[in-house]
Amino acid sequence: MEYTSAQQTRIHVSGCEQYDTQMLYFTCSSLSADDKRIYLISDRTGSPNVVVRDLETGEEKVITDNTAGYLKSYVYFDGEFNRGLGKASVCLDCERDIIYYIQDDEIRKVTPDGTITVLSKVPDGRMTAFTHCSADGKLLCVPMTDGRALDYDPDTEGSGLDKRPIYNIDGRVQAENLSSYLCVYNTATGELVYEREVPKCWITHVQFNPVNDQQIMFNHEWPEFDCGVRRIQLYDRTTDTVTPMRTEGALDTGHVRHRDDWVCHEMWSDDGRYIIYHGAYANDGPAFVGRRDNADGSYVELALPEDYNAYGHFLMAHNGDLVCDGYFKFPWEIKPVRENSTDNGPDPHKKDAEYICQVIPKWEERKLEWIPLCKHESDWLGQDAHPHPIYSHAGDRIFFSSRRARKVQVYSVACLPTR
C-alpha cells in the first residue's frame, strides 16, 4: 500500500448555497462529453428538478418541470406514490446531452433544445430505481420491482433519516416470491423493446455493457443472504441467461471469495472487459477493491489496511484510474466522532470518511497507490450527502457532492497527472 500526499483546493461549482444541489448517481456521468456542462438535481424551484450549469460562464437553466416533490422509489422511500421527480431515475446521455428521468408515472426525456417528451409510462404496481442509457444512446433500461417490496408506511414503519422499511426488503422479496424487471425502451420512439423478469430479485442498479448493449449488469440490492455471490449479475439477451459475476474461490493474495462477503457498487470498464467492485471479506475481514476479467473469468482483489474501515465508493476514470470518497486515513490521524445512526445499510463500515482520493491500481503488482486530494467533509447522512465522486471525461478534475452544515453542494478538485 502506497500513498502520496497532495493537498489541492476544492472549488464550489453548484451555484447558490441556500439550496440542496447534488450530482446524478454514479452509474452515469454528470458531465457533458466535452466537460463544459454539468447536470445536477436541485430543489431551488421548491421541488427537485434537473439543472444544467455551464462550467465556463456559470449560467444555469432548469430543464425539467416538476412541482410535486420527489417520487417514492429506491433510495427515496418516503417520497410520494406516482407523484414527483424520481431523483433516483435521472440519467444523462453525455454524448448527446439528453436527460432521461421519471416524473409521476411517466418515463421522460429532455433534449438540449428544452423539449420534454413522454416516452412511456411505468406500469401500475411497480417501483423504480436508477436508470441507464446505452452507449449509443438508443436504449434506456428502467429497473422495476413489484411494488409490494416497498409496500409500507414510512412514517410508522420506517427507520433512519431515509425512512427505509424496518423489515428486510430482500427477505420479503424471497418470502413472497416477488420479481424485478429489466425494462428496455427505444429512446427515440418510447417502444418497450423487451422486458426481462428476474424472479426473487430486488434490482436497483442497471448498467449496459459499454460495447455490447445486449448485456446489462444488474444487482441484487441489500441481499439477505449470499451477498458475495448474489450481488453482481449479468443478463445476456442473446442467450437469455443470467450469470453471477462474482463466484466463490481462492485468490492469489491469500484471501478467499466467499458467499458471505459484502460486495457493492459494481461498474464496467470502458472497453467492457472488466467489472470493478468493492466490498469487505466475511467474518470482519478487511475491505477490498476487486476486478473481474470478463475475458477469462479471473479475479484480482486487493485488500485494504485494517484501519481503512470507513465506507466509501470506488469510481473509474476513462484511463482506468480510480477515485474514492472513503476508506483512506493517514496513519497518525484520529477521526472525529460522527453520527452514524441513520442511513445504515448492510455494509459493515461506518460512514465517517473525509477524503477524496485518486487511487492508482496496479493490478498486476497487487498494489494500490492512494493520493488524498482534499477533504470532502460530507456528513454522509442520507443518500444525497454521499460524495459519489466522478472524474471529468478529460481526467483532469474530480467532481463530488458534500453536505457541510445544512445543504448539499457540488465541488470539484484538480487531479494529479498519473500517466
N, C-alpha and C positions, 0 to 999 in steps of 0.2 A: 504494500500500500504506500503510495506516494502522495504528497500534496505540495502545492505551490501557492504561496500567498500573493494575492493581487487585489488590493483594495481599490475598487472602482466606485465612481459616483453614479448613483441611480438617478434617472430623470422621470419626472411625473409626466405622463402622456395622456391622461384621460379627462382633461377638461376640468369642469367645476367640481370642487371637493365637497360640496354640500349634498351631493347625490351619490348613491351607490352605483358604481360602474365597474364591470368585470369583463374579462376576456371570454371568448367562446370556449367550449370544452376542448380538451387536448386532442381528441381524435381527429380534429381538423385544425388547420391554421386559422388564426385570426387576422392574418395579413394578406393583402393582395400579392400576387406573384411578383410584382416589381417592388414590393416593400414600401410603397408610397401611401397606402391606406390601411387603417386598422379598423376592424369591425368589432363593436362592443355591445354589451347589453347594459342598459342604463335605465334607472327609474326617474329620470329628470322630468318626464311628462306626467308623473303621478302614477303611472303603471310601467312595468318593464317594456322596453322596446329596443330594437336594434338601431344603433347609431354608427355611422361611418365617419371617421375622422381623417382628414388629410394631414399626414405627419410632417409635411413641409410648411403648410400655411396655417395649420391649426383649425381650419374650417371644419365644422361638423354639420351633419344632416341626419335627422331621424327618418328612417326609411320604412318603418312598419307603423301600423295604425292602431295598436292595441290600447284599449281604455278600461279593460276589465281585470286588472291584476294578473296573477300568474296561474297557469293551468296545473291541476293535480297530475303528478307523474313521478317517476323516479327522478330524482332525489328530493323533489319538492312535494312532499307528502301532504302538506296542509294547504295546497292550492285548491282552486275552485274546480269542480267537476264540469268538464266540457266548456269552460269559460276561461279566457285569458291567454296570455302568451306562454307557450311551452318553453320555458327557459332552457330545459334540457334538450330541446329539439333543434336549436339553431345551428345550422351547418353552412359553411362557406365553401363554394367552388371558387378557389382562389385564382384560377387561371381565367375565369370569365366574370369574376366579381358578381356572382349570383348567390343570394342568400336563400336557403330553404328553412322552413320553420313550420310549426303547428300553432295555429291560433283558434281557440274554441275547439271545434271538431274538424277543422279544415287543415289540410296539408297545402302549404302555400310556397310561392317563390316570389322574390322581388329582384328585378333586373337593374342594371346600372342606370337606366333612364327613369327609375322610380315606379315602373309598372308592377303592380301586385296581381298575381294570377293564382286562383284557386285550382290546384292540380287534382285533388281528390278529397275524400272525407274519411276520417277514422271510423271504422265500423263500430256500431254500438257495443258497449260492454267490454271495451278494451282500454288498457293503459299503455302509454307510450314512453319512450326514453330517448337516448341520444341517437340521432340520425347520422347518416353518412352518404356522401356523394362519390360515385366512381371517378377515377382519374380523368376519364374522357368527358365527364360531365353529362353523360347520357342516362345514368341510372341513379336513383335515390333509394336507399334502404331505410325503412322505418320499422324499428323493432316494436312489437306489440305483445302484450301479455293479457291473458284472461283477467278481466277486471276484479274478479274475486280475490286475486292475490293481494290487492290493496283495498279491500272492502272493509273499512273500519272508520271510526270517528277519531280524527287526530286529536281533538280536544280532550276526549275522555279515555282514549286507548292509545295515545301517542306518548312518546318519551323523547327527551333531549330537545335541543334547540330546533331540530328539523322535524320534530314530532313524528318520527318514524314509528311504525307499529310495535307494540310491546310483544307481539307474537313473532315467531321466526317465519319470515316470508317464504323462504325456500322449503321449510318444513310444511307449510300449508300447501305449497305447490305440489310437493310429493304426496302428501296425505290425501289431497282432494283431486289428484290427477289433472292438474291444470297445465296449460300449454302456453308457449310463446310462439311467435310467428315472425319469420323474416319476410316482410312485405316490400317488394321491389317494384318501383314505379318508373315509367318513362318520364324523364324530366321535361320533355317537350310537349307531350300530349296529356300527361297525368294518368295514362293507362296503367292498370296493375299488370305488370309483366308476369310476375308469379308470386305465389305465397307458399312458403315452406313452413309447415307446422313442426315444432320441436316439442314433443311431449315431456312433461315433468321438468320444465326448464323455465327459469326466470331470466330473460335476456334484457340487458340494459346497454351494452356496448356492441356496436357493429362496425366493421371496417372492411371495405373492399380491398382485395389484393391490388396494389398499385399497378401491376402489369397484367392482371387477369381478372376481369370483372365477373367471371363465372365462379369466383371463390370469395366467400365472405367469412372473415374471422368473427366469432361472437363469443360471449361469455355465459357462464352460469354465475349470476350475481349472488354474493354472500352465501356460498354453499353451506348447507347444514352439515355436510359430510364430504370427505374426499376432495377438498379444495385443490390439493396438489395435482390432481389429475382431471378434475371436472371443470376447472375454471376456464381454460382456453380451448376452444373448439373451432373446427373449420368445416364450413359447409361448401361442398363442391357440387355445383349444379350439373356439371356434365355427367357425373355418376350418381347424383342424388344421394350422396353419402355425407355423414357427419363423423369427423375424426378428431379425437383428443390430440392436442398439440404439445402436451407435456405428459410423459408417462413415467412410471417408476423405474429406477435403475441407479447403478453406481456411477460416480463421477471420478475423473482422474485427479480431482482436488482432494479426495478423501471423504467428501460428503456424499450423501445418498438422496436422490429424488424420491420423496415418499408421498403417498396419498394424503397424509395428514399435514403436509406443508401448507403454508399460506402463500398464495400466488395472486398477483394482481396486475392491473394496468398494462396489458399487452398492446404491442403496436408493431407494424410492419417496418422493415427497412424499405428504402425507395425502390430497390430492384425486386422486391418480393421474395428474396431468397431467405431472409432471416425474420424471425419474430423475437422481439425484445420484450422482457417482462421483469418483474422483480417480486420479492416476497421475503419469507423467513422460513427457515427449516423447523421441522416439528420438534416438540419437547424442549422449547425455549432455546432452540438453536439460533445462530446468527442470521442477520438479514443478508440478502444476496441480490445481485442483478444477474440475469441469465439471458442466453441467446440460443435459439434453436435454429439449426441449419436445415432448411426445408429440402435441400438437395439430397442430403443423405440421412436426415433424421437424427443427427448428432447434437449434443448439448455442450455448452460451456456455461458454468455458473460460478461466479466469483463472490465468495463470502466477504462481508464487510467486518471490520473490527467489532468486538463485542460492545464497545461503548457507542457505536453508531446505531443507536436504538430509537431514533426519532422518526416517526412516519414521514414519508415523502413520496415523490413521483420521479421517475426517470423518463425523459423525453429525448428524441433524437434529432440531430441536425442532418441535412442532406449529405454531409460528408461522413456520417457515422459517429461523430462525437455525441456525447450525451450531456444533458443538463439535469440537475437535481435540485429540488427545493427542500430536501430533508436529509436525515442521517448524519451529515458531517458535523464534527465538532473538533476544535483544537484540543490537543492533549491537556492543556493547562486550564481549560475553561470549566467553570461551574455554571450550569444552566439555570436561568431564572425559573422559579416555580410558576407554572401557568395552569389555568383552568382547563381540565380535560374531561369534564363531566358530560359534555354534550358532543353530539356527532361522533360517538364512538361506534365504529363498525366492528367487524370480526377480526380486523388486523390486530397484531399483538403489540403494537408500538404506540407510545404517547405522541400526541400532536403538539410538539414543542420545539420543532426545528426552526432555525433562524436564518439560514444561509441559502443564497443562490450560488450554485457551484457549476462550473464547467467540469465535466468528468470525461477523461480521455481513456476509453477502454483499450487495453492491449490484450485482446482475446487470446492470441496465440501464446503470449507470455504469461497469461493468467494474472494480469495486473490491472489496477485502476489508478489513474492519476487524478487527484482532486485539486481544483483551482477555485477556492472561495472568492467570489467576485464582490459580493456585498451582502448585507443583511436585508432580508425581505421584511422581517419583523411582523409578519401576519399573526393574528391570534388563533387562526385555524378553526374558529368556532363557526361551523356551518360550511356547506359546500362552496358558497360564494367566496369565502375567505381562503380557500385553498389556492396557493400561488399558481399551480399548473404552468410552469414556465415553458416557453417555446422559443426556439431560435427564429430569427429572421430568415428569409429564404437565402439571403446572401451569407448568412452565418456570422455576421459581424456584431449582432446585438441579440440580447435575450429580453423578452417581454414577459411580465408576470403580474398577477393580481396580489393585492395585500390589503388587509384591514388594519390600520393603525388608529386606535381610539374607536371611532364610531362608524366610519364609512369605508367601503371597499373602493379602492382606486387601482389604476394600472400604471406600471412603471417599466422602464427599460434600463438596461445596463450594458456597457460595451464589453465585448469578449476579447480575450487574448488570442492572437493567431497561434494555431497548434500544428499546422501542416505547411 
